[in-house]
Amino acid sequence: MWKTWVITSGKDFRVSPPPDTSATELEQVRELVAKNDAQVAAKITFWDAGSPGYRWIDLVNKRLLANQTIPNAHRVYTYLTMAVYDATIAAWESKYFYNRPRPSEVDTTLPTALPTPRSPAYPSEHAAAAAAAATVLAYFFPDEASSFQAMAEEAAQSRVLAGVQFPSDSSAGLELGRRVAEQVIARAKADGSDAVWTGTVPTGPCMWVGDKPANATMPNWKPILLETADEFRPPTPPDCKSAAVKAETDAVRQFERKFPNSYKAFYWQSPSGLFTDWYDYASKWMFEDKTDSNPPRAARAYAMLATVYYDAYIASNDGKYAYWYLRPNMLDPSITPLFAVPAHPSYPSNHSTLSTARCEVLAYLFPDQAEFIRTVGKEAGDSRIWAGIHYEMDNRAGAALGKAVAGKFIERAKKDGAD
């Protein structure tokens, strides 16, 4: 059985045995399927798109693209995808323990709105993923808890209406997903992200200047997989008065901005570059290679992408606040950044760290896309020099750090049972 992220194992969350009501439930399914109309068909199609977790990730993506502020959005993705993955793995353990046939396998004359999945019926994987996702999202957006719950129930019921689940498959899946989500939320509550920074900004000739350093508490957050935030801390940056740093500063100042690199710099500063397009790449490639029809493998990809970002972000900010290195425009006031400089130290680059970490994980998951996605990751880092907010040494250190963090996640993946 595949290794889980938060729960102890799928076996420890095994659902109760399915009720001995297949005959009765089959009649219920028949009656429901017979009443399907265009509105029901649209719901079935909507929730069947992609893997069971796809619509929930897309929901978060759309909020960010609509410029809805989501504080620490990477936490939402991380705990959402871990909950969906662990609920899916737990559902699979129960499925093959009980081996309950699907409705159309009990009665081959039953018309179904979707192809019958090649896995046992009980519990429903869509229901488990939906309840896990909805419960986690309700934790982050408590005012919308009832709306998320209704969505989860609709997602679960869509599989019954499609004729591929019994009602008890869906109810068991919903309960399982909630139980898993409770464990994930307990972890989220203890990750240290609610700490308030009470330190002081150090001063000196090479020190960052500001009074409200962003992400200053992040080095003390609990990582997902790293032993400590400083496990791969970059080496000490050079003296800002050195010839090497002067040359890098000059390169930033002298960089000729043209439309192509300026628009890309803005893109990588946008919600698309920061968050959503990385999940869109994963979803697209899963659609293309049919991974989306394998719920555990699809959930694994999303969770790896989110969790490596989480730990890379902690590691990057550990480096930033270990050194408090000043930004290029602080060293040379004649440098005019393309947009507002982020309110935290320069070294290493968050963008290079995070983009490298994600592109290495995607290269592992989709090796045919490795060359392309690594080029994308490098562009994300380079864009910070084009924008005038980072030195090249920030990018080099960030890329090395991101690769080291990704390496740890990839090493775990090679031993998680999926292969």
N, C-alpha and C positions, 0 to 999 in steps of 0.2 A: 504494500500500500504506500502511496506517495507521502512524502514528508509534508507536514502542515506547518503553517507560519505561527499560529497562536494557540490553537487547541492542541491538546496532547496527542491525539490521533483520531482518525475517523471512527475507529472501533469504539472509542470511549464515548462517542456521541451517536451510537447506533440507535435508530428509532425502534419503537415497540413493534411487534409483529403485525403485519397487515391484517385487517379484519377478514373474516371468512364470509365476505359478502360480494364476491365477484359477480355472481349471477344477478343479484339485485342491482349492483352498481352498473352492470353492463346495460341493463334496461334504462337506467338513468342517463347513461351516456347516449344510448340510441335516441332517446326522446330529445335530449339537448341538441344533438347533431341535426336531427330532423327539423328543428326550429331555426337553424342558423339563417341569418339574412346578411345583407351587404355590410351592415354595421358590425356585426359579429365577425364576418370574414376579414374586415379591415383590422380589427383588434388582433385576430389570430396572426395575420400577416405582420403586423407591427411588432409583436412580441417574439415572433419566430425569426426576425432578422438577426443575423449574426449569432454569436454564442449567448447563453443566458445572461452574461454580464454586460453585453454590448450596449443595450439601451440605457443602462444605469451610468455607465461611463460617459455616454453621449449626452446624458442629462447634465452632468457637471460641465462637460465641454461647452455646451450651448449657453450655460449661465455665464461662463467666463467670456465667451465670444460676444455676449450681449452686454459686456462691461459691468456685470454684476460683481461687486467686490466680494471675494471669498478669502478672508484672512487665512494665511498658511494653507493655501489650496492644496499643496502637496500632501498635507496630512489627510485631507478628505480622500484624495485618490488612494493613498497608501492604505488607510484602514478600510475603505470601501473594497478595494481589490483583494486585500487579505481575507476579508470576511466572505466575499464571493468564492474565493479559491477554497478556503477551509470548509465552507458549507458544501461546495461541490464534491470535494474529496470525501467528506463524511457521508454525503448522499450516495456516492459510488460504493462505499464500503457496505452500506445497508442494502443497496440494490443487489449486489452479488451475494450477500449473505442470504437474502430471502428469495431472490430470483423469481419474482412475481412477473408473469407475462403481461404484455401490453393488451389493452382491450381488443385490438384487431387480431391479436394472436390467439385470444380466447374464442373469438368469433370472426372468422375470415370474411364474412359477408358484411361486416360493419364498414360503412363508408367513412373515410377519414379525410380531413381537409389538408393534412400534411403527410408526408412520408413517415412511416413508423420508425422512430429512432432504434438503432441497433444496441439497445441496452435494456435491462429490466425496468419495470414500471415504477416500483416502489422503493423510496419516495421520489417525487418529482424533482428533477434537477432545476427546472425553471422556477418552481416554487421556492426551493431552498435558496437559490441565488437571489431571487426577488426579495424574500423576507430578510435575508442577511443585508442586502444593499439598502432596503428601505429603513431598517432599524438603525443602521449606521448613519444614514443621511438624516434621520430624525434626531439623532444625537447632535449632529452639527447644525441642523436647522430645526430646532424644536417647535417653532411656530407652524411648521408644515408637516408635523408628524402624521396627522390624520390623512393628509393628501398622499404621502408616501405609502402609508398602509393600504390605502385604496388602490394605488398603482400595483403594489405587490399582489394583492388579491386578484386584480384583473389579469396580471401576468400569469398567475397560477391557474386561474379559471380558463384562460385562453387555451391551455393544453387539454383540458377536459373537453371544451367545446370543439376542439380540433379532432377529438376522438382518439388521442394518443395517451391519455392518462385516465385513471379512475379518479373519482372525487377524493377518495381516501389517500391516493398518492399525493395529491396536491395539499391536502390538509396536513399530512405528515411532513411534507417538504417545508411548508410554511413554519411549522413549529420548530423543525430542525434549524432552519435558517435563523430564526430569532435566538435560539439557544447559542448558536455559534457567534452571532453578532454581539451578544451580551459579553462574551469573553473578549472579543476584539475591543469593545468599548471600554472594558475594564483596563485593558492595556493602554488605550489612548489616554485615559484619565491619569495614568501614572507615568506618562512619557516626559514630564518636566516642561512641557510647552507653555504652561500657564505661569511660569516664573516671571517675576518683574526684575528688570535690571537695576541694580542699586550701586553699580561701580562708578568709577570716575575715568574720564578719558585721559590717557597719558599724554604728556607733552614732550616735544623734542624736535630736532631738525628734520627727521625723516618720518614724523608721525602724522597720521591722518588728523584732520581738523574738523571738529563738529561737536555738537552737544547732545544729539539723540541718535546714537549708533543703532542701526537696525540689525535685528537678529543677534544681538549681543549675548543673549542667554542660550542660543542654539548649541554652543559647544557642550553644554551640560544636559542637553536632551538625551534621552535613552535611544541609542541606535537600534535598528532592527537586527543587523547581523554583525556589524563591527564590534570588536571587543571594547574599544574606547574611541572617542572622537578623534584623538591624536594618533591613532594606529598607523596612519600613513601621512603624518604631517609633513608638508613640504619643507625643504631646507631653508635656513635663514636667508632672506633676500639681501642683495648687496647694498652697501652704503649708497644712499641717494645722491651723494656728491661724487660718486665714482664715475670714471669715464664711460663705463658700460651703461650705466643708468642714464647718463647724459645723452648717449647715442640713441637709446631707446626713446627718451623723451623727445629728442629732436625728430625722430621718425614719426611720432604721433603728431607733432606740430606740423610737420611738413607734408603729411599725407594729403594727397589731392582728392578731395571728395567730389564724386560724380554721382549722377542719379542712381546707377545700378547699386553701388555700395551703400549709398545713403538710404535707399528704400529698404535694402536688406538689413541695415542696422536697425531701422525702425521696426521691421518685421520681427527680428529676433528680440526686440523689447516688448512686443505685443503678446497678448494671451495665446495667439496661435503659435508663435515661436517658443514661448516659455512653457506652454503646457499641451495645448490640444493636438497640434499636428503630430506629436510623437505617438499618441494613442491612435490617431487616424492612420498613421503608417502601419502600426501593428494590426489594426482592424482590416485595412485594405489587403495586407499580405495574408492575413488569415482567411479572408474571403477567397483570395486567389488560390491558395493551396489547400483549401477546405478544412483548415484547422478549426474553423468556426463550428464545424459539425462534430467536433470532439470537445465537449464542455470542459473536462479537466485540463486538457492541454491549452485551450484558449484562456481559461482562468489563470493558469500558470504564467502565460506570457504577460497578461495585464499586471499580475501581481509582481513579477520580476521587474517590469518597467517602472512601476510606482515605488517599490521598496528600494531599488538601487538609487533612485533620485533622492529619496528621503535620507539615506545614509550619506550619500555624496554631499548633500546640502549641509549636513551636520559637520562633515569632515572639512568642507571648504571654509565654513565659518570658524571652525577651530583654528585654521591657518590664519584667517584674517585677524582674529582677535588675539592670536599669539604674537603677532608682529605689528599690528596697527599701522601698516604701511600707507603712506600718503598717495593720493591719486595724481596722475600726470598734471592736471590743471592746478593742483596745489603746489607742485614743484615748479611749474612754469605757467604763471598766470596768463601768458599770451595765448595759451591753448583754449579754444572755445569749443566745448563739447557740443555734439549734435543735439542732445537732449539733456534733461536734468540728470546729474550724476547720482547714482544710488547712494543712500546715506550709510555707507559702511566702507571699511578700508579696502585697498586695492588688491592686495596679494593674498592668496591666488584669485584668479577670476572664477566667480561662480558659474558664469556661462560656459567657460571651457571645462570646468569640472563636471557640471551637470550634463552638458551635451555629450561629452566623451563617455561618461558612465552609461548614459542611455543608448548611445549608438553602439557601444560594445556589447551591451545586452541584446539589442536588436540584431546585431551581426551574428551573435551566437544562436539566437532563435531562428533567424532567417538568413542562413549563410549565403544564399544567392544574392542577397541585397547588401552584403557586407561592404563592398567597395562604395556603393552609392551612399549608404547611411553614414559611413565614416567621413565622406566628403561633406555631407550635411553638417555633421558635428563640428568639423573644423571651421566651416563657414560661420557657425554660431559664435565660436570663440573669436575668430578674426574680426567679426562685426564690431566687437567692443573697441578694437583699435581704430577701426574706421569711424566710430562714433567719438573717439577722443577721450575715452574714459578708462582705458587700461593700457599698460605696457605689454610688450611681447613676452616679457618674463612672467607676467601674471598668467598668460595663456599657456606657456610651457609648463609652469607648475600646476596649473589647473588640469591640463590634459593628462599629465602623469598621475595626478591624484585621482582623477576620474577613472582612469584605466585600472589603477590599483584597487579601488573600491569595487568596480565592476568585476574584476578578477575573482574577488571573494564570493560574489553572488553567482558567478558562472561556475566556480568550483563547487558550491553548494548544489547548484542545479544538476551537475553531473552525477551527484550522489543522492538526488531526491527521489529516485525510483521511477522517474518518468521515462528514462531510457532503458 
